[in-house]
Amino acid sequence: MTEMLQYEFMQRALIAALMIGVAAPAVGVYLVQRRQAIMGDGIGHIALTGVALGFLLNTSPVWTAVLVSSAGAMGMELIRWYGKTRGDLALALLFYGGMAGGVMLINLAPNGSNANLVTYLFGSITTVSEEDVTTIVGLSVCVLAVSIGLRRQLFAVCQDEEFARVTGLPVRALNLLLAVTAAVTVTVSMRVVGLLLVSALMVVPVAAAQQATRGFATTLGLSVVFGVVVTLSGTTLSYEADVPPGASIVLLAIGLFVVVTVLATPLARSRARRAAAGTGEGAPEREGAPVA
């Protein structure tokens, strides 16, 4: 461990992994709440077009990916809001259009090839530069400011849009803000986890936390803890075993989900039996109830 920290590229990778481990589940909890867990995949595919555009324009692929994926996420949300196109069809448009656009643009770029996209598709700890770290930290702070600072409003919109609208919340604006926040999260995570795997980091820690918690606030907090654990552990494992960081992080997250599920299932059954027997030891909280 000490030897690993002597290398600057690993210091940068661990800082990036820490920020991603916090930001991804903090946004993912809202996507899971509104049953859009696969949204990160759609954004990841369209972010590929942004990466390729960066190569074509000879500028930072991260920033072009942020712009393109944000536009795509807002477009999907507007289609869902105004059009008759269903949400799953809008996601399909992002999947196919984003991937095709990325492949086309990267081949139009000077000296461009599909090989240039590999590190963005699957992540690479050795390619995280100082500029990348600065960008990841800055954007992650913005993501956290939105996901935690507006947690009550975002939860209300994700739980019941009609009720949120009746209470006077700007539902449309909050939905667009959540879409942009998810897009930013995907793009800042692509350097370590990769565009094809980042959705798992946004969803699996949340799913694991839901097995052990009942309220929204505790689910949010525990999912962030799980996210940090798997990103730091996966990045360390990728260095020690010379394996891909994105795959290591996702597999550790899935393993954590299995362990938490196995440990939490007997406790959940015990609570259910006590509640059914009317022992008065405390009825479980309503699933997803806000405790923030």
N, C-alpha and C positions, 0 to 999 in steps of 0.2 A: 504493500500500500504506500509506504514512504517513498519507495523507488518510483512509483507511478507519478506521484506528485512533483517529482523533480523535473518532469517534462512539461514545458509550457503548453503544448497542444492538449495534454490531458487536463491541465488546470482549466483551460478554456472549455474543454468538453464537459467537465464536471459542473462548471458554473452554468453552462447552457442547459445541461440535464436537470439541474436543480430548478431553474426557472420554468422549464417546460413541465417538470413534474408537478409544479404548483399550478400553473396556468391551465393546462389541458383538462384536468378533472374539474377545475372550478367552472369551466364553461360547459364541459360535458354533462354535468349534473342537470343543467337546464334542457339539454337536448334529450337526455333520457326521460326527463319528466314529461316532455311533450311528445314522446315516442318518435323522435327523429334521430335515433342513435346512429343511423347510417349516413346522416348529413355530412359528417366529416369526410367520408369517402368521396362524395360528390364534389366537395370543395377541394379536396386533394387533387382530384383529376383536373379540375379547371385551373388550379394553381400551376399545373404543369405547363399550361399555355403561357402563364406569366413568367415562369422560369425560362422557357424557350424565347420569349419576347426579350428578356434581359440579354440573352446571348446575341440575339439579332441586332439589338440596339447598342450592344457593347456597354451595358450599364449593369448595375447590381441586380441579379436575378431575384434576390429576396424582396426588394422593394417593388419590382414589377409584378412579382407573384402576389404581394399584398394587395396591390391595386386591382389586378385582374380578378383574383379570387373574391375580393370584397364586392366588386361589381357583379360577379356571377352569383354570389350568395344573395345580394339584394334583388337581383333579377328573379331568382327562384322564389324569393319571398313575395315579390310583387305578382308573379304568375299565380302563386297560391292564393293571394289576396283578391286580385281582380278577375283573373281568368277562370275558366271552367276546367282548366287542366289540373289534374290531381297532383298532390305532392310527390307521389312516387314517380310520375311521368316527368315532372320537373327535375327530379334527381337524376333520372335516366338521361335527360338532355345534358345535364352537367357532366355525367360520367363520360358519355361518348364524345360529345363536342369538345370537352376539355382535353381528353387524351389525343384525339385526332388533331386538334389545333396545336398541341405541343409538339407532336411528331412532325407536323408540316413545317412549323416555324423553325425548329431546330435544324432541319435540313436546308432551310433557306439562309440560315446564318452563315457568315464567313467561317470556314473551317469547322462548321458545326456537324455533329453526328449524334446519333441516339446514345452513344456512350457518354456524352456530356450530361445526360439526364440521370444516369445511374445513381450518382451520389445523392441526388435529390429524391429519387424514388425510394431508396432503401436506407439513406442516412450514412454518414461517415464521420467518425470522431476526428480523424486526422485532417479534415478539411475545414474545421471550424476556426475561422480567423478572429483576430481581435475586433475587426469591424463587425463580424457576425455576432460576437458576444455582446457588443454594445447595442446592436440592433435588437437582439433577442431579449436582453434585459429591459430595454426601454419599452418595447412592445408588450412584454409580459406584464410590466407594471401597469400599463394602460388596460390590459385585459383584466387584471385583478381589481383595478379601480372600478371597472364596470360591473364585473360579476359579483363582487362583494358589496360595493357601495350601493348598488341598485338591486340587491338580492330580494327584497320584499316585493318590489314592483315586477321584477322578472319572474319570480315564482308565481305571482298572481296571474300573470299573462300566460305562463306555461300551464298552469293548473286549469284555468277556466277563462277563456278570452271574453266570453259574453259578460261574465260577472265583473271582470276587470274593467270592461268598457262602461258598465253601469256605474261603477265606483268613480269614474272620471279619469282613469289612467289613459295615457296616450298609447293605446295598444299597437297601432300601426308603427309608430316611431320606435317603440320598445322591441317589436319583432325585427325591425330593420337593424336596430342596434345590436341585437343578439346575433343576427346573421353575420354582420360585419365582425363582431368579436370572435365568432367561431372561425371566420376566414383568417383573421389575423393569427389566431392560435394555431391553425393548421400550418401556415407559412413559417411561423417562428419555430415550429417543431420539426420541420422537414430536414434540417441539417443533421439532427441527431437520430430521429426515429425514422424519417423517410415519409414521403407523401402517401405511399401505399399502406403504411402501417399506423399512421398517426391517429386515425379514427379509433383504433383499439385502445390507445392511451387515453382518449377522451371518454371512453365508455366503460372499459373493464374495471378500472379502479372504483368507478361509481357503482357498478353492479356488485362488486365485492363489498363495498361499504353498506349497500342496501341490505345485505344479508345479516349484518350485525347491528344495524341501527333502525330506528323507527321515525324520528323526526327529520325534517329537511336540513336544519342547521347542523345536526350531528352527522348526517350523511355527507354534507358538503365538507365539513372539517375532516372526517375520516378518509374520504376519497382523496383529498389533497395529501394527507399523510401517506396513503398507499401509493399515490402517484410519485411522490418524492422517493420513497423506498425503492420502487421498481426501476425508476430512471437512473438513480445513482448506482444501484446494484447492477443493473444491466450494462451501464457504461463501464463499470469496473470489470465486470466479467468479460466484456468484449476486449478489454486490454489484456487481461491475464490469460485468456484462452484463445485470443486472436480469432474472434468470431464477430459477425456483423452486430453492431450495437442495436439497431432497430429490432431485429429478430430476438435478440437477448432480452430486451426490455419487454416486448409483447409477451414472450413465452413466460417470463417471470410474473407478469401481471396475471396471465391466465392461471398459472400455478397458484398464485396468491388467492385468486377467486375460488379455486377448488378447495384450498385449505380452509378459508373462511367459511365457505358453504358447509363443509363437513363439520366444522366446529359449532357453527351457529344453528344448524338444523335441530339438534336435540334440545337446545335452549328454547327455540321457538315453539317446539312441540310441548315442552313443559309449561311455558307461559299460556299456551292455548288451553291445555288441560286445566290449569288453575283458574283461568277465566271462565271456562265452561262449567266448572264445579262451583263457581261463585264463592271462592275463598276470600274474596275481598283484598287480595294481595296486589291489586292494581291492574286495571284493564289496560291493554296496550293502547298506545296513542294511535290516532288515525294515521294511516300510511300517508306520508308526504306532508303532514301538518307542519306549517311554518313555525319554527322556534328560533326566530332570529331577532 
